[in-house]
Amino acid sequence: MEQKKKAVFLAKRDGFRIRYVFAKGRRERFEALLDFCPDLIGRENLQEHKDFLRDTRIIVATWEIPQLTTEEIEQYFPNLELLIYVAGSVQHFARPYLERGVRVVSAWGAMSIPVAEFTVGEIIHANKGFYRSLALYKQLSWNDAHWKILTEYPGTYHTKVGILGAGMIGSLVIRMLRQYSVQLMVYDPFLTQQRAAALGIERTYSLEEIFSQCQTISNHIANNPQTVGMLDYRLFSLMKDNGTFINTGRGAQVVEDDLIRALTEKPERSAVLDVTWPEPVRPDLAALPNVFCTPHIAGFAADEVLRMPDVMLEVLQEYLSNGSLRYEVTLEMLKTMA
């Protein structure tokens, strides 16, 4: 029988995230394929397990992964070949591994599905004035609220919807919205002609065009230093008087003082925010009557999280069988992905 590759779960010592993500037999399925260290590994016990780590080939991790330095990776994991991240974005930890030649895979493909589903629901709601109606129904009579919403919001029929960023989640949102009669306007300077054609996009648009023309705008721009603060008052002030800005991506792209200003100037505008920066949401933003916040729930709910280990288990099986890797992340991809 072929000897199993040595592996570790890289995680906080309390093990909460491991128990949560690898629930209902998922951890046991990984352990059936690999020879795992009996302890969870974090920075505090690297030295204690240095002999096992020296021969470790695979790291499995999820949210709250301990961030190791290049020196620590070199010292304790000299034979590491693969890191399997059973969660989404790898921006905050992957670079030292990739620069060492360690291959990295992420469940971003699996995690994008519930985020996209959640986002499409918010877009459809926003086009019909759902969020505005929540406040109006408390302030006005049924009849006044009913007719105000029905006459001021277009619904989905031929309505212009702006998608900022056509990465994994943005692309999936675009595909899902194809079943609705919306007019899609997409901003993504990195979108190739080939990928645009596959998505059914004839052209991309500027941020100014999207903010000034679209009823609803959904942010999926990659989270990197170049995009911090790129959504500012210049853009938010262009929004339709009853337009809606949705953010299920990352909060750092938004200049929140500018968003507050634009929403205060035009109180029939709305912002639907599942993410902010920092988190939790700042009180003055959350207090605005036209801001609707959820606590970063788009990515998963209850058993939805199990899709990630299920997909990554398939990836691991393929890797052990033939060396192929779905959902591999490269240094080049870090420049544009969330």
URWOPE-V582161 format. One record per residue. N is the residue number from 1. SS is DSSP state (helix for helix, strand for strand, loop for the rest). PSI is psi in whole degrees, -180 to 180 (none if undefined). OMEGA is omega in whole degrees, -180 to 180 (999 if undefined). Layout:
BEGIN
n: {N/N}
ss: {SS/SS}
psi: {PSI/PSI}
omega: {OMEGA/OMEGA}
END
This chain:
BEGIN
n: {1/2/3/4/5/6/7/8/9/10/11/12/13/14/15/16/17/18/19/20/21/22/23/24/25/26/27/28/29/30/31/32/33/34/35/36/37/38/39/40/41/42/43/44/45/46/47/48/49/50/51/52/53/54/55/56/57/58/59/60/61/62/63/64/65/66/67/68/69/70/71/72/73/74/75/76/77/78/79/80/81/82/83/84/85/86/87/88/89/90/91/92/93/94/95/96/97/98/99/100/101/102/103/104/105/106/107/108/109/110/111/112/113/114/115/116/117/118/119/120/121/122/123/124/125/126/127/128/129/130/131/132/133/134/135/136/137/138/139/140/141/142/143/144/145/146/147/148/149/150/151/152/153/154/155/156/157/158/159/160/161/162/163/164/165/166/167/168/169/170/171/172/173/174/175/176/177/178/179/180/181/182/183/184/185/186/187/188/189/190/191/192/193/194/195/196/197/198/199/200/201/202/203/204/205/206/207/208/209/210/211/212/213/214/215/216/217/218/219/220/221/222/223/224/225/226/227/228/229/230/231/232/233/234/235/236/237/238/239/240/241/242/243/244/245/246/247/248/249/250/251/252/253/254/255/256/257/258/259/260/261/262/263/264/265/266/267/268/269/270/271/272/273/274/275/276/277/278/279/280/281/282/283/284/285/286/287/288/289/290/291/292/293/294/295/296/297/298/299/300/301/302/303/304/305/306/307/308/309/310/311/312/313/314/315/316/317/318/319/320/321/322/323/324/325/326/327/328/329/330/331/332/333/334/335/336/337/338}
ss: {loop/loop/loop/loop/loop/strand/strand/strand/strand/strand/loop/loop/loop/loop/loop/helix/helix/helix/helix/helix/helix/loop/loop/loop/loop/helix/helix/helix/helix/helix/helix/loop/loop/loop/strand/strand/loop/loop/loop/loop/strand/loop/helix/helix/helix/loop/loop/loop/loop/helix/helix/helix/helix/helix/loop/loop/loop/strand/strand/strand/strand/loop/loop/loop/loop/loop/loop/loop/loop/helix/helix/helix/helix/helix/helix/helix/loop/loop/loop/loop/loop/strand/strand/strand/strand/loop/loop/loop/loop/loop/loop/loop/loop/loop/helix/helix/helix/helix/helix/loop/loop/loop/strand/strand/strand/strand/loop/helix/helix/helix/helix/helix/helix/helix/helix/helix/helix/helix/helix/helix/helix/helix/helix/helix/helix/helix/helix/loop/loop/helix/helix/helix/helix/helix/helix/helix/helix/helix/helix/loop/loop/helix/helix/helix/helix/helix/helix/helix/helix/helix/helix/helix/loop/loop/loop/loop/loop/loop/loop/strand/strand/strand/strand/strand/loop/loop/loop/helix/helix/helix/helix/helix/helix/helix/helix/helix/helix/loop/loop/loop/loop/loop/strand/strand/strand/strand/strand/loop/loop/loop/loop/loop/helix/helix/helix/helix/helix/helix/helix/loop/loop/loop/loop/loop/loop/loop/helix/helix/helix/helix/helix/helix/helix/loop/loop/strand/strand/strand/strand/loop/loop/loop/loop/loop/helix/helix/helix/loop/loop/loop/strand/loop/helix/helix/helix/helix/loop/loop/loop/loop/loop/loop/loop/strand/strand/strand/strand/loop/loop/loop/loop/loop/loop/strand/loop/helix/helix/helix/helix/helix/helix/helix/helix/helix/helix/loop/loop/loop/loop/strand/strand/strand/strand/loop/loop/loop/loop/loop/loop/loop/loop/loop/helix/helix/helix/helix/loop/loop/loop/loop/strand/strand/strand/loop/loop/loop/loop/loop/loop/loop/loop/helix/helix/helix/helix/helix/helix/helix/helix/helix/helix/helix/helix/helix/helix/helix/helix/helix/helix/helix/helix/helix/loop/loop/loop/loop/loop/strand/strand/loop/loop/loop/helix/helix/helix/loop/loop/loop}
psi: {136/137/138/146/142/143/162/151/117/112/168/151/-25/-20/10/-48/-35/-46/-37/-50/-36/41/171/47/-2/-40/-42/-32/-37/-43/-22/-21/-22/159/95/145/138/-22/151/142/129/-180/-29/-18/23/-47/-40/-35/26/-33/-42/-42/-30/-33/6/132/-27/132/135/132/171/-158/150/32/130/133/115/148/166/-40/-41/-40/-45/-41/-44/-22/58/-21/16/136/-23/137/123/110/109/65/-162/-103/138/8/-37/-6/-15/-28/-46/-35/-48/-39/-21/-2/7/132/143/131/151/153/25/-32/-43/-40/-25/-25/-56/-32/-45/-42/-46/-45/-44/-41/-42/-38/-46/-43/-46/-42/-28/4/20/-47/-41/-37/-27/-41/-43/-37/-24/-23/-33/173/163/-46/-45/-43/-42/-53/-31/-46/-45/-28/-15/-15/137/-17/-154/-10/108/22/141/125/129/131/119/106/124/46/-154/-51/-46/-41/-39/-38/-44/-47/-42/-36/-13/-23/-7/159/55/157/112/133/120/133/121/101/-13/3/119/161/-38/-47/-38/-44/-39/-30/-5/27/124/-34/162/164/162/161/-38/-41/-43/-47/-30/-23/-24/142/-40/138/127/127/125/30/142/147/99/171/-31/-21/-4/127/16/-19/101/-171/-35/-37/-47/-31/-16/-12/150/154/-29/25/163/133/126/136/106/13/-95/149/-18/-20/-17/128/101/-33/-38/-38/-44/-44/-46/-36/-30/-39/-35/86/-8/-8/158/153/130/110/112/-18/148/172/116/176/139/170/143/143/-38/-27/-46/-28/-17/135/-18/18/132/111/142/150/64/58/-2/-34/-28/158/122/-117/-9/-28/-25/-16/-34/-54/-31/-45/-43/-28/-41/-41/-45/-43/-42/-40/-45/-28/-46/5/0/155/110/152/31/142/136/167/-39/-38/-29/-21/-26/-12/160/none}
omega: {-180/-178/179/175/176/-176/176/165/178/-171/173/-175/-180/174/-175/-178/178/179/-177/-175/-176/-178/173/173/-178/179/-179/179/175/-178/177/-177/-174/177/-174/167/-178/179/168/-176/173/-177/-174/-179/176/-178/-179/-176/-173/-180/178/-176/-178/-179/-179/-179/-173/170/173/-176/176/-178/-180/176/175/-177/-179/176/176/-179/179/178/180/-175/-171/-178/-175/-177/-179/180/-174/170/179/-178/-176/177/-172/-172/179/-173/-170/-176/-165/-170/180/178/-178/179/176/-179/176/178/-176/173/-177/177/-179/178/179/-177/-178/-174/179/177/-180/178/179/-177/179/177/179/180/180/177/-177/-180/-180/178/-177/-174/177/-178/178/179/-175/-178/176/-175/-173/173/179/-176/-179/179/-179/-175/178/180/-176/-178/-176/-179/-169/-170/-174/-171/179/-180/179/179/-180/176/-180/-179/-179/173/-177/-177/179/179/180/175/179/-179/180/-179/179/180/177/-178/179/173/-176/173/-171/172/172/-178/-179/-178/180/178/-179/179/178/179/179/179/-178/-178/-179/180/172/-174/175/176/-179/178/-177/-177/-178/-173/-171/176/-178/-177/-177/-175/174/-178/-179/-178/177/-175/-177/-177/-179/176/-176/178/-170/-175/179/180/-178/179/178/-175/173/-178/178/-180/-179/173/-179/177/171/-178/178/-175/-172/179/-173/169/-168/175/-180/177/178/180/-178/179/178/179/180/-172/175/168/179/170/179/-167/172/178/174/173/2/171/5/-177/177/-172/-177/175/-179/-176/-180/-178/180/174/-177/-172/168/-171/174/-176/-174/-171/-177/173/177/-174/176/-178/-177/176/-177/178/179/180/-179/175/176/179/179/180/178/-180/-180/-178/-173/177/180/-179/169/176/177/179/179/176/179/-180/-179/-179/-172/-176/-177/999}
END
